[in-house]
Amino acid sequence: MQDVVLAMLAKEPAYGYELRSRMRDALGPVGDAMNAGQIYVVLARLAKAGLVTSERVEGLPDRPDRRVHALTPAGQQRVAGWLTEVSWPKPDLTEFHLKLVAAAAGRLADPVALVDAQRREVLRRLRDTQRAALDRSVDPVAGVLLEGVVLRLRADLEWLEVCERMWTERDRTERKAEA
């Protein structure tokens, strides 16, 4: 999120609410889920890291003063580096897999039940994302982002099926060995 905020400031300085509005415009329905307070927390962290400066600007008579944020030279360098970096997001499935292993090893929970609960959550997210993607008022750029989320969630569902098959087979094998 920090790099996105920096990139949104790269064009021109902005105040927090304006940044949130830019991000919502760029991300469509995905951006609506963003908490307004997150922007200010990120801006504070970026300022502490020396990537952003802020200046109080006097507001209109009926509006309060605002803090306008701008990139420092270090912030500009970070944006340039981020844009040229080739990476793939770390899937949160790694953490889920560790949860399955720990639950099974400690006999804390049935791994298949955990897979089923995770599947229900992924299906809920998939349904919500597909609805948003089908909305004709969605900007095409945000639509491409939503399509990527849909494809990622479908892949997660396939992986969960593999997990369920493996844990079901493992459970069957262990029961045979105990008998």
Backbone as a printed PyTorch tensor [residue, N CA C, xyz], in Angstrom:
tensor([[[  0.8280,  -1.1920,   0.0000],
         [  0.0000,   0.0000,   0.0000],
         [  0.8760,   1.2610,   0.0000]],

        [[  2.0250,   1.2040,   0.6780],
         [  2.8970,   2.3700,   0.7290],
         [  3.3520,   2.7910,  -0.6650]],

        [[  3.7260,   1.8090,  -1.4810],
         [  4.2000,   2.1320,  -2.8200],
         [  3.0920,   2.7320,  -3.6780]],

        [[  1.8700,   2.2680,  -3.4830],
         [  0.7430,   2.8090,  -4.2440],
         [  0.5060,   4.2640,  -3.8550]],

        [[  0.5370,   4.5540,  -2.5660],
         [  0.3590,   5.9370,  -2.1070],
         [  1.4700,   6.8170,  -2.6770]],

        [[  2.7000,   6.3320,  -2.6340],
         [  3.8040,   7.1000,  -3.2090],
         [  3.5700,   7.3640,  -4.6940]],

        [[  3.1390,   6.3530,  -5.4200],
         [  2.8930,   6.5100,  -6.8550],
         [  1.7780,   7.5150,  -7.1180]],

        [[  0.7660,   7.5170,  -6.2600],
         [ -0.3320,   8.4700,  -6.4290],
         [  0.1380,   9.8990,  -6.1570]],

        [[  1.1880,  10.0550,  -5.3540],
         [  1.7490,  11.3780,  -5.0870],
         [  2.7720,  11.7930,  -6.1420]],

        [[  3.2230,  10.8610,  -6.9640],
         [  4.2820,  11.1560,  -7.9310],
         [  3.8410,  12.1970,  -8.9490]],

        [[  2.5930,  12.1970,  -9.3150],
         [  2.1050,  13.1570, -10.3150],
         [  2.0790,  14.5630,  -9.7450]],

        [[  1.5050,  14.6770,  -8.5310],
         [  1.4130,  15.9810,  -7.8960],
         [  1.0980,  15.8120,  -6.4160]],

        [[  1.4780,  16.7860,  -5.5920],
         [  1.1550,  16.7220,  -4.1650],
         [ -0.3610,  16.6630,  -3.9530]],

        [[ -0.7540,  16.1100,  -2.8120],
         [ -2.1860,  15.9800,  -2.5220],
         [ -2.3890,  15.8750,  -1.0200]],

        [[ -3.5930,  16.1190,  -0.5840],
         [ -3.9570,  15.8980,   0.8150],
         [ -4.5820,  14.5060,   0.9330]],

        [[ -4.7180,  14.0190,   2.1430],
         [ -5.1310,  12.6400,   2.3730],
         [ -6.4340,  12.2420,   1.7100]],

        [[ -7.4600,  13.0580,   1.8560],
         [ -8.7580,  12.7080,   1.2690],
         [ -8.6550,  12.6380,  -0.2500]],

        [[ -7.8950,  13.5510,  -0.8260],
         [ -7.7060,  13.5490,  -2.2730],
         [ -6.9940,  12.2700,  -2.7310]],

        [[ -6.0060,  11.8230,  -1.9510],
         [ -5.3170,  10.5650,  -2.2690],
         [ -6.2850,   9.3910,  -2.2500]],

        [[ -7.1150,   9.3400,  -1.2050],
         [ -8.0950,   8.2550,  -1.1080],
         [ -9.0240,   8.2810,  -2.3140]],

        [[ -9.4550,   9.4550,  -2.7090],
         [-10.3450,   9.5920,  -3.8640],
         [ -9.6500,   9.1100,  -5.1400]],

        [[ -8.3750,   9.4690,  -5.3220],
         [ -7.6180,   8.9960,  -6.4950],
         [ -7.5370,   7.4740,  -6.5060]],

        [[ -7.2800,   6.9030,  -5.3420],
         [ -7.1550,   5.4480,  -5.2670],
         [ -8.4930,   4.7800,  -5.5540]],

        [[ -9.5760,   5.3150,  -5.0340],
         [-10.8980,   4.7350,  -5.3100],
         [-11.2190,   4.8320,  -6.7900]],

        [[-10.8710,   5.9640,  -7.4060],
         [-11.1120,   6.1170,  -8.8400],
         [-10.3010,   5.1040,  -9.6380]],

        [[ -9.0590,   4.8920,  -9.2260],
         [ -8.1760,   3.9800,  -9.9520],
         [ -8.5490,   2.5180,  -9.7450]],

        [[ -9.0270,   2.1690,  -8.5520],
         [ -9.2860,   0.7710,  -8.2190],
         [-10.7500,   0.3740,  -8.3090]],

        [[-11.6270,   1.3220,  -8.5270],
         [-13.0520,   1.0040,  -8.6250],
         [-13.5720,   0.3970,  -7.3370]],

        [[-14.4260,  -0.6230,  -7.4340],
         [-15.0290,  -1.2290,  -6.2420],
         [-14.0120,  -1.7850,  -5.2480]],

        [[-12.8580,  -2.1850,  -5.7290],
         [-11.8290,  -2.7010,  -4.8290],
         [-11.3510,  -1.5820,  -3.8990]],

        [[-11.2650,  -0.3750,  -4.4230],
         [-10.8350,   0.7640,  -3.6310],
         [-11.8520,   1.2110,  -2.6000]],

        [[-13.1240,   0.8800,  -2.8090],
         [-14.1590,   1.2610,  -1.8460],
         [-13.9550,   0.5990,  -0.4910]],

        [[-13.3320,  -0.5540,  -0.4780],
         [-13.1250,  -1.2860,   0.7690],
         [-12.0030,  -0.6790,   1.6090]],

        [[-11.2800,   0.2570,   1.0400],
         [-10.1480,   0.8490,   1.7310],
         [-10.6350,   1.7940,   2.8330]],

        [[-10.0900,   1.6240,   4.0090],
         [-10.4140,   2.4690,   5.1480],
         [ -9.7020,   3.8140,   4.9810]],

        [[-10.4330,   4.9060,   5.1580],
         [ -9.8450,   6.2390,   4.9980],
         [ -8.6820,   6.4470,   5.9580]],

        [[ -8.7700,   5.9030,   7.1540],
         [ -7.7050,   6.0550,   8.1330],
         [ -6.4060,   5.4180,   7.6910]],

        [[ -6.4900,   4.3840,   6.8340],
         [ -5.2830,   3.7100,   6.3520],
         [ -4.3700,   4.6820,   5.6110]],

        [[ -4.9520,   5.5670,   4.8380],
         [ -4.1640,   6.5200,   4.0630],
         [ -3.3160,   7.3720,   5.0020]],

        [[ -3.9320,   7.8490,   6.0820],
         [ -3.2110,   8.7260,   7.0060],
         [ -2.1250,   7.9660,   7.7740]],

        [[ -2.3800,   6.7170,   8.1060],
         [ -1.3640,   5.8970,   8.7690],
         [ -0.1800,   5.6810,   7.8250]],

        [[ -0.4770,   5.3700,   6.5750],
         [  0.5820,   5.1550,   5.5780],
         [  1.3680,   6.4430,   5.3660]],

        [[  0.6630,   7.5720,   5.2620],
         [  1.3550,   8.8470,   5.0720],
         [  2.2990,   9.1490,   6.2480]],

        [[  1.8540,   8.8550,   7.4570],
         [  2.7080,   9.0800,   8.6330],
         [  3.9560,   8.1980,   8.5670]],

        [[  3.7910,   6.9500,   8.1710],
         [  4.9400,   6.0430,   8.0520],
         [  5.9010,   6.5050,   6.9590]],

        [[  5.3380,   6.9540,   5.8510],
         [  6.1830,   7.4220,   4.7540],
         [  6.9490,   8.6830,   5.1470]],

        [[  6.3050,   9.5640,   5.9110],
         [  6.9810,  10.7730,   6.3810],
         [  8.1170,  10.4000,   7.3330]],

        [[  7.8440,   9.4620,   8.2270],
         [  8.8640,   9.0160,   9.1800],
         [ 10.0630,   8.3930,   8.4530]],

        [[  9.7970,   7.7260,   7.3300],
         [ 10.8580,   7.0900,   6.5380],
         [ 11.5730,   8.0900,   5.6230]],

        [[ 11.0990,   9.3400,   5.6050],
         [ 11.7430,  10.3590,   4.7820],
         [ 11.3620,  10.3080,   3.3180]],

        [[ 10.2600,   9.6470,   2.9980],
         [  9.8290,   9.5180,   1.6030],
         [  8.7910,  10.5590,   1.2070]],

        [[  8.1610,  11.1780,   2.2150],
         [  7.0990,  12.1600,   1.9810],
         [  7.3060,  13.3230,   2.9450]],

        [[  7.0030,  14.5010,   2.4730],
         [  6.9460,  15.6730,   3.3600],
         [  5.5130,  16.1770,   3.3460]],

        [[  5.1580,  16.9510,   4.3540],
         [  3.8180,  17.5340,   4.3520],
         [  3.9000,  18.9780,   4.8000]],

        [[  2.9310,  19.7410,   4.3400],
         [  2.8830,  21.1680,   4.6360],
         [  1.4330,  21.5380,   4.9060]],

        [[  1.2270,  22.3060,   5.9610],
         [ -0.1280,  22.7510,   6.2880],
         [ -0.5110,  23.8820,   5.3340]],

        [[ -1.6910,  23.7300,   4.7220],
         [ -2.2080,  24.7320,   3.8080],
         [ -3.5070,  25.2670,   4.3920]],

        [[ -3.6150,  26.5600,   4.4020],
         [ -4.7980,  27.1930,   4.9720],
         [ -6.0260,  26.8320,   4.1430]],

        [[ -7.0900,  26.4450,   4.8660],
         [ -8.3260,  26.0600,   4.1980],
         [ -9.1880,  27.2650,   3.8580]],

        [[-10.2720,  27.0140,   3.1950],
         [-11.2500,  28.0620,   2.8920],
         [-11.9170,  28.4960,   4.1860]],

        [[-12.6200,  29.6220,   4.1900],
         [-13.2470,  30.0850,   5.4300],
         [-14.1520,  29.0440,   6.1050]],

        [[-14.8210,  28.2390,   5.3340],
         [-15.7310,  27.2490,   5.9180],
         [-15.1140,  25.8480,   6.0090]],

        [[-13.8290,  25.7380,   5.7320],
         [-13.1400,  24.4370,   5.7780],
         [-11.8760,  24.5310,   6.6210]],

        [[-11.5140,  23.4130,   7.2450],
         [-10.3000,  23.4300,   8.0670],
         [ -9.0350,  23.4420,   7.2030]],

        [[ -7.9180,  23.7540,   7.8450],
         [ -6.6240,  23.6640,   7.1690],
         [ -6.3670,  22.2120,   6.7900]],

        [[ -5.5370,  22.0260,   5.7720],
         [ -5.2120,  20.6650,   5.3350],
         [ -3.7020,  20.5000,   5.2870]],

        [[ -3.3030,  19.2410,   5.3120],
         [ -1.8910,  18.9090,   5.1360],
         [ -1.7360,  18.3730,   3.7220]],

        [[ -0.9120,  19.0530,   2.9520],
         [ -0.6380,  18.6110,   1.5830],
         [  0.6640,  17.8290,   1.6130]],

        [[  0.6330,  16.6510,   1.0490],
         [  1.7760,  15.7310,   1.0680],
         [  2.4430,  15.7090,  -0.3070]],

        [[  3.7660,  15.6340,  -0.2800],
         [  4.5450,  15.5880,  -1.5240],
         [  5.7000,  14.6080,  -1.3440]],

        [[  6.1870,  14.0910,  -2.4520],
         [  7.3290,  13.1680,  -2.4240],
         [  8.6320,  13.9160,  -2.1840]],

        [[  9.5030,  13.2920,  -1.4520],
         [ 10.8850,  13.7690,  -1.3260],
         [ 11.6630,  13.1360,  -2.4850]],

        [[ 12.8910,  13.5480,  -2.7120],
         [ 13.6950,  12.8680,  -3.7400],
         [ 13.8190,  11.3570,  -3.4680]],

        [[ 13.9470,  10.9830,  -2.1960],
         [ 14.0060,   9.5470,  -1.8660],
         [ 12.6950,   8.8540,  -2.2220]],

        [[ 11.5780,   9.5410,  -2.0170],
         [ 10.2700,   8.9830,  -2.3840],
         [ 10.1490,   8.8060,  -3.8870]],

        [[ 10.6650,   9.7680,  -4.6400],
         [ 10.6470,   9.6670,  -6.1030],
         [ 11.4870,   8.4830,  -6.5670]],

        [[ 12.6370,   8.2810,  -5.9300],
         [ 13.4910,   7.1420,  -6.2840],
         [ 12.7880,   5.8240,  -5.9740]],

        [[ 12.1010,   5.7880,  -4.8390],
         [ 11.4030,   4.5540,  -4.4710],
         [ 10.3060,   4.2280,  -5.4850]],

        [[  9.5530,   5.2370,  -5.9150],
         [  8.5120,   5.0120,  -6.9210],
         [  9.1340,   4.4780,  -8.2050]],

        [[ 10.2150,   5.1030,  -8.6450],
         [ 10.8810,   4.6540,  -9.8810],
         [ 11.3340,   3.2080,  -9.7500]],

        [[ 11.9120,   2.8510,  -8.6000],
         [ 12.3520,   1.4700,  -8.3800],
         [ 11.1930,   0.5000,  -8.3380]],

        [[ 10.1010,   0.9100,  -7.6810],
         [  8.9230,   0.0540,  -7.5630],
         [  8.3150,  -0.2210,  -8.9330]],

        [[  8.2770,   0.8030,  -9.7780],
         [  7.6710,   0.6310, -11.0980],
         [  8.4820,  -0.3060, -11.9920]],

        [[  9.7850,  -0.3630, -11.7900],
         [ 10.6150,  -1.2410, -12.6270],
         [ 10.7890,  -2.6280, -12.0320]],

        [[ 10.3730,  -2.8080, -10.7670],
         [ 10.5100,  -4.1000, -10.0880],
         [  9.5070,  -5.1010, -10.6690]],

        [[  9.9850,  -6.2830, -10.9780],
         [  9.1100,  -7.3410, -11.4630],
         [  8.9090,  -8.3290, -10.3230]],

        [[  7.6740,  -8.4690,  -9.8890],
         [  7.3940,  -9.3790,  -8.7780],
         [  5.9910,  -9.9410,  -8.9310]],

        [[  5.6940, -10.8990,  -8.0890],
         [  4.3700, -11.5010,  -8.0500],
         [  3.9370, -11.4880,  -6.5970]],

        [[  2.6840, -11.1320,  -6.3430],
         [  2.2640, -11.0500,  -4.9360],
         [  2.3860, -12.3920,  -4.2230]],

        [[  2.7900, -12.3180,  -2.9680],
         [  2.8960, -13.5280,  -2.1600],
         [  1.4840, -14.0030,  -1.8250]],

        [[  1.1600, -15.2160,  -2.1620],
         [ -0.1860, -15.6870,  -1.8340],
         [ -0.3360, -15.9110,  -0.3370]],

        [[ -1.4840, -15.5520,   0.1940],
         [ -1.7210, -15.7910,   1.6130],
         [ -2.0250, -17.2580,   1.8810]],

        [[ -1.9940, -18.0590,   0.8230],
         [ -2.2350, -19.4940,   0.9850],
         [ -1.0960, -20.1650,   1.7350]],

        [[  0.0890, -19.5850,   1.7020],
         [  1.2120, -20.1520,   2.4490],
         [  0.8670, -20.1800,   3.9330]],

        [[  0.3380, -19.0810,   4.4410],
         [ -0.0560, -19.0270,   5.8510],
         [ -1.1650, -20.0380,   6.1330]],

        [[ -2.1100, -20.1550,   5.2140],
         [ -3.1910, -21.1130,   5.4100],
         [ -2.6540, -22.5430,   5.4410]],

        [[ -1.7020, -22.8420,   4.5630],
         [ -1.1180, -24.1820,   4.5450],
         [ -0.4310, -24.4760,   5.8840]],

        [[  0.2850, -23.4990,   6.4150],
         [  0.9340, -23.6750,   7.7170],
         [ -0.1110, -23.9040,   8.8100]],

        [[ -1.2440, -23.2470,   8.6910],
         [ -2.3270, -23.4470,   9.6550],
         [ -2.8260, -24.8930,   9.5820]],

        [[ -2.9700, -25.4190,   8.3730],
         [ -3.4150, -26.8080,   8.1990],
         [ -2.4300, -27.7790,   8.8440]],

        [[ -1.1550, -27.5740,   8.5670],
         [ -0.1220, -28.4700,   9.0870],
         [ -0.0980, -28.4190,  10.6150]],

        [[ -0.1420, -27.2080,  11.1750],
         [ -0.1090, -27.0620,  12.6280],
         [ -1.3530, -27.6720,  13.2720]],

        [[ -2.5110, -27.4620,  12.6690],
         [ -3.7550, -28.0120,  13.2200],
         [ -3.7190, -29.5330,  13.2240]],

        [[ -3.1950, -30.1180,  12.1490],
         [ -3.1210, -31.5780,  12.0690],
         [ -2.0770, -32.1340,  13.0320]],

        [[ -0.9160, -31.4980,  13.0840],
         [  0.1610, -31.9970,  13.9430],
         [ -0.2330, -31.9520,  15.4140]],

        [[ -0.9170, -30.8970,  15.8150],
         [ -1.3140, -30.7710,  17.2120],
         [ -2.6980, -31.3140,  17.5040]],

        [[ -3.3120, -31.9150,  16.4910],
         [ -4.6850, -32.4110,  16.6070],
         [ -5.6030, -31.3310,  17.1980]],

        [[ -5.3990, -30.1170,  16.6990],
         [ -6.1720, -28.9690,  17.1740],
         [ -7.4850, -28.8150,  16.4160]],

        [[ -7.4860, -29.2330,  15.1640],
         [ -8.6820, -29.1180,  14.3200],
         [ -8.5470, -30.0730,  13.1550]],

        [[ -9.6590, -30.3900,  12.5660],
         [ -9.6830, -31.2440,  11.3830],
         [ -9.2670, -30.4040,  10.1690]],

        [[ -8.1570, -30.7420,   9.5160],
         [ -7.7060, -29.9580,   8.3650],
         [ -8.7580, -29.8530,   7.2600]],

        [[ -9.5380, -30.9010,   7.0520],
         [-10.5670, -30.8700,   6.0170],
         [-11.6440, -29.8510,   6.3750]],

        [[-11.9710, -29.7470,   7.6510],
         [-12.9530, -28.7420,   8.0910],
         [-12.3870, -27.3370,   7.8820]],

        [[-11.0960, -27.1570,   8.1250],
         [-10.4760, -25.8560,   7.8840],
         [-10.4920, -25.5140,   6.3970]],

        [[-10.2160, -26.5060,   5.5610],
         [-10.2610, -26.2970,   4.1100],
         [-11.6680, -25.8890,   3.6950]],

        [[-12.6650, -26.5650,   4.2520],
         [-14.0520, -26.2550,   3.9060],
         [-14.4150, -24.8270,   4.3040]],

        [[-14.0070, -24.3980,   5.4850],
         [-14.2800, -23.0290,   5.9390],
         [-13.5760, -22.0110,   5.0300]],

        [[-12.3320, -22.3190,   4.6650],
         [-11.5890, -21.4260,   3.7700],
         [-12.2660, -21.3680,   2.4060]],

        [[-12.7430, -22.4900,   1.9190],
         [-13.4260, -22.5450,   0.6280],
         [-14.6660, -21.6450,   0.6420]],

        [[-15.4370, -21.7250,   1.7290],
         [-16.6410, -20.8780,   1.8170],
         [-16.2700, -19.3920,   1.7330]],

        [[-15.1820, -19.0150,   2.4090],
         [-14.7490, -17.6130,   2.3720],
         [-14.2800, -17.2190,   0.9750]],

        [[-13.5170, -18.0780,   0.3090],
         [-13.0490, -17.7770,  -1.0440],
         [-14.2430, -17.6880,  -1.9940]],

        [[-15.2180, -18.5690,  -1.8400],
         [-16.4160, -18.5020,  -2.6820],
         [-17.1860, -17.2030,  -2.4580]],

        [[-17.2590, -16.7470,  -1.2170],
         [-17.9390, -15.4790,  -0.9230],
         [-17.2070, -14.3260,  -1.6110]],

        [[-15.8800, -14.3230,  -1.4890],
         [-15.0910, -13.2640,  -2.1350],
         [-15.2340, -13.3240,  -3.6560]],

        [[-15.2310, -14.5360,  -4.1870],
         [-15.3760, -14.7090,  -5.6270],
         [-16.7210, -14.1680,  -6.0980]],

        [[-17.7730, -14.5030,  -5.3910],
         [-19.1160, -14.0120,  -5.7530],
         [-19.1540, -12.4850,  -5.7370]],

        [[-18.6270, -11.8800,  -4.6830],
         [-18.6320, -10.4170,  -4.5760],
         [-17.8130,  -9.7640,  -5.6840]],

        [[-16.6620, -10.3510,  -5.9930],
         [-15.7920,  -9.7940,  -7.0240],
         [-16.4120,  -9.9500,  -8.4060]],

        [[-17.0430, -11.0910,  -8.6550],
         [-17.7040, -11.2920,  -9.9550],
         [-18.8500, -10.3010, -10.1410]],

        [[-19.6070, -10.0520,  -9.0800],
         [-20.6900,  -9.0520,  -9.1680],
         [-20.1270,  -7.6890,  -9.5220]],

        [[-19.0430,  -7.3110,  -8.8470],
         [-18.4250,  -6.0080,  -9.1220],
         [-17.9020,  -5.9530, -10.5520]],

        [[-17.3110,  -7.0450, -11.0320],
         [-16.7560,  -7.0780, -12.3880],
         [-17.8490,  -6.9760, -13.4430]],

        [[-19.0240,  -7.4900, -13.1490],
         [-20.1340,  -7.4520, -14.1080],
         [-20.8330,  -6.0940, -14.1540]],

        [[-20.5540,  -5.2400, -13.1840],
         [-21.1730,  -3.9180, -13.1340],
         [-20.6880,  -3.1080, -14.3390]],

        [[-21.5890,  -2.7220, -15.2020],
         [-21.2360,  -2.0170, -16.4370],
         [-20.6280,  -0.6360, -16.1810]],

        [[-20.8550,  -0.0790, -14.9860],
         [-20.3250,   1.2540, -14.7030],
         [-18.8630,   1.2150, -14.2490]],

        [[-18.3070,   0.0250, -14.1050],
         [-16.9150,  -0.1030, -13.6620],
         [-15.9870,   0.3550, -14.7750]],

        [[-15.0240,   1.1810, -14.4160],
         [-14.0050,   1.6450, -15.3400],
         [-13.2680,   0.4270, -15.9040]],

        [[-12.9440,   0.4130, -17.2050],
         [-12.2510,  -0.7490, -17.7950],
         [-10.9330,  -1.1030, -17.0980]],

        [[-10.2080,  -0.1040, -16.6120],
         [ -8.9470,  -0.3810, -15.9140],
         [ -9.2350,  -1.1410, -14.6320]],

        [[-10.2340,  -0.6960, -13.8750],
         [-10.6200,  -1.4060, -12.6490],
         [-11.1920,  -2.7790, -13.0060]],

        [[-11.8680,  -2.8740, -14.1480],
         [-12.4190,  -4.1560, -14.5890],
         [-11.3400,  -5.2010, -14.8120]],

        [[-10.2150,  -4.7800, -15.3700],
         [ -9.0920,  -5.7110, -15.5790],
         [ -8.5530,  -6.1800, -14.2320]],

        [[ -8.4520,  -5.2660, -13.2700],
         [ -8.0130,  -5.6330, -11.9260],
         [ -8.9730,  -6.6520, -11.3230]],

        [[-10.2620,  -6.4010, -11.4470],
         [-11.2560,  -7.3230, -10.8980],
         [-11.1750,  -8.6930, -11.5680]],

        [[-10.9410,  -8.7070, -12.8720],
         [-10.8000,  -9.9860, -13.5850],
         [ -9.5990, -10.7590, -13.0550]],

        [[ -8.5180, -10.0610, -12.7660],
         [ -7.3490, -10.7120, -12.1750],
         [ -7.6590, -11.3020, -10.8140]],

        [[ -8.4340, -10.5800, -10.0100],
         [ -8.8300, -11.0900,  -8.6980],
         [ -9.6960, -12.3370,  -8.8550]],

        [[-10.6250, -12.3130,  -9.8090],
         [-11.4880, -13.4750, -10.0590],
         [-10.6430, -14.6880, -10.4380]],

        [[ -9.6980, -14.5060, -11.3390],
         [ -8.8540, -15.6280, -11.7670],
         [ -8.0160, -16.1560, -10.6050]],

        [[ -7.5110, -15.2590,  -9.7780],
         [ -6.7090, -15.6810,  -8.6230],
         [ -7.5580, -16.4790,  -7.6360]],

        [[ -8.7810, -16.0160,  -7.3910],
         [ -9.6740, -16.7270,  -6.4670],
         [-10.0530, -18.1060,  -7.0120]],

        [[-10.2580, -18.2050,  -8.3090],
         [-10.5510, -19.5170,  -8.9100],
         [ -9.3750, -20.4670,  -8.7270]],

        [[ -8.1640, -19.9410,  -8.9060],
         [ -6.9650, -20.7670,  -8.6880],
         [ -6.8800, -21.1960,  -7.2250]],

        [[ -7.2140, -20.2950,  -6.3020],
         [ -7.2130, -20.6370,  -4.8760],
         [ -8.1920, -21.7660,  -4.5980]],

        [[ -9.3530, -21.7300,  -5.2500],
         [-10.3400, -22.8040,  -5.0640],
         [ -9.8000, -24.1450,  -5.5470]],

        [[ -9.1330, -24.1270,  -6.6730],
         [ -8.5390, -25.3700,  -7.1830],
         [ -7.5070, -25.9080,  -6.2110]],

        [[ -6.6800, -25.0190,  -5.6700],
         [ -5.6670, -25.4310,  -4.7020],
         [ -6.3140, -26.0060,  -3.4540]],

        [[ -7.4100, -25.4150,  -2.9990],
         [ -8.1130, -25.9390,  -1.8270],
         [ -8.6480, -27.3460,  -2.0910]],

        [[ -9.0980, -27.6040,  -3.3140],
         [ -9.5460, -28.9530,  -3.6730],
         [ -8.3910, -29.9430,  -3.5680]],

        [[ -7.2060, -29.5410,  -4.0200],
         [ -6.0220, -30.3960,  -3.9150],
         [ -5.7130, -30.6650,  -2.4400]],

        [[ -5.7780, -29.6170,  -1.6140],
         [ -5.5370, -29.7800,  -0.1750],
         [ -6.5340, -30.7540,   0.4350]],

        [[ -7.7880, -30.5910,   0.0800],
         [ -8.8180, -31.4660,   0.6570],
         [ -8.5680, -32.9270,   0.2640]],

        [[ -8.2470, -33.1630,  -1.0090],
         [ -7.9600, -34.5360,  -1.4480],
         [ -6.7740, -35.1170,  -0.6860]],

        [[ -5.7100, -34.3200,  -0.5280],
         [ -4.5100, -34.8000,   0.1490],
         [ -4.8090, -35.1180,   1.6140]],

        [[ -5.5060, -34.2200,   2.3240],
         [ -5.7870, -34.4360,   3.7440],
         [ -6.7900, -35.5650,   3.9450]],

        [[ -7.7300, -35.7150,   3.0250],
         [ -8.6950, -36.8110,   3.1210],
         [ -7.9730, -38.1420,   2.9300]],

        [[ -7.1040, -38.2180,   1.9340],
         [ -6.3390, -39.4470,   1.6820],
         [ -5.4010, -39.7460,   2.8500]],

        [[ -4.7700, -38.7300,   3.3780],
         [ -3.8670, -38.9200,   4.5150],
         [ -4.6290, -39.4510,   5.7280]],

        [[ -5.8030, -38.9050,   5.9750],
         [ -6.6310, -39.3540,   7.0980],
         [ -7.0280, -40.8230,   6.9070]],

        [[ -7.4090, -41.1710,   5.6760],
         [ -7.7830, -42.5540,   5.3730],
         [ -6.6050, -43.5030,   5.6090]],

        [[ -5.4320, -43.0970,   5.1750],
         [ -4.2180, -43.9100,   5.3280],
         [ -3.8780, -44.0870,   6.8000]],

        [[ -3.9980, -43.0060,   7.5960],
         [ -3.6850, -43.0940,   9.0230],
         [ -4.6810, -43.9980,   9.7620]],

        [[ -5.9620, -43.9420,   9.3630],
         [ -6.9530, -44.7990,  10.0170],
         [ -6.6810, -46.2710,   9.7100]],

        [[ -6.2570, -46.5640,   8.4820],
         [ -5.9260, -47.9460,   8.1240],
         [ -4.7350, -48.4250,   8.9330]],

        [[ -3.7430, -47.5460,   9.1100],
         [ -2.5290, -47.9340,   9.8530],
         [ -2.8380, -48.1740,  11.3380]],

        [[ -3.8030, -47.4480,  11.8820],
         [ -4.1640, -47.6070,  13.2860],
         [ -4.9990, -48.8760,  13.5180]],

        [[ -5.6790, -49.3340,  12.4800],
         [ -6.5830, -50.4980,  12.6310],
         [ -5.8760, -51.8130,  12.6320]]])
